Amino acid sequence: MDKQQFVKLSDACLARVADWLEPFDPDELDYATSDGVVTLVFPGNVRYVLNRQSATNQMWFAAGARAWHYNWDEARQAWFDDRDGHALYERIAQVVGDKLKRSVSAP
């Protein structure tokens, strides 16, 4: 994948997650964006981070003591973990739901 395509795909990913976070009550889950990064902020200043890793053409997601690396799968048109193959958006929904102690839909 060339650099331009990666930036386009990663920007779309970050925008999708930011749009998904918008309706949450900011007392429950707030977020901040910067170039290539979406930071999820929970009460107590607990932070999860989704960011673009241009050097590897991956999206990285860190939540607590865990972190995952996602590659773009052209055939499936989605980001998947480079170890066990789980989907990025479903993992985000899972860890956010676990943190909030309720089920949330994926972005």
Sequence and secondary structure as in RCSB ss.txt:
>XXXX:A:sequence
MDKQQFVKLSDACLARVADWLEPFDPDELDYATSDGVVTLVFPGNVRYVLNRQSATNQMWFAAGARAWHYNWDEA
RQAWFDDRDGHALYERIAQVVGDKLKRSVSAP
>XXXX:A:secstr
  HHHHHHHHHHHHHHHHHHHTTS TTT EEEEETTEEEEEEGGGEEEEEEEETTTTEEEEEETTEEEEEEEETT
TTEEEETTT  BHHHHHHHHHHHHHTS     
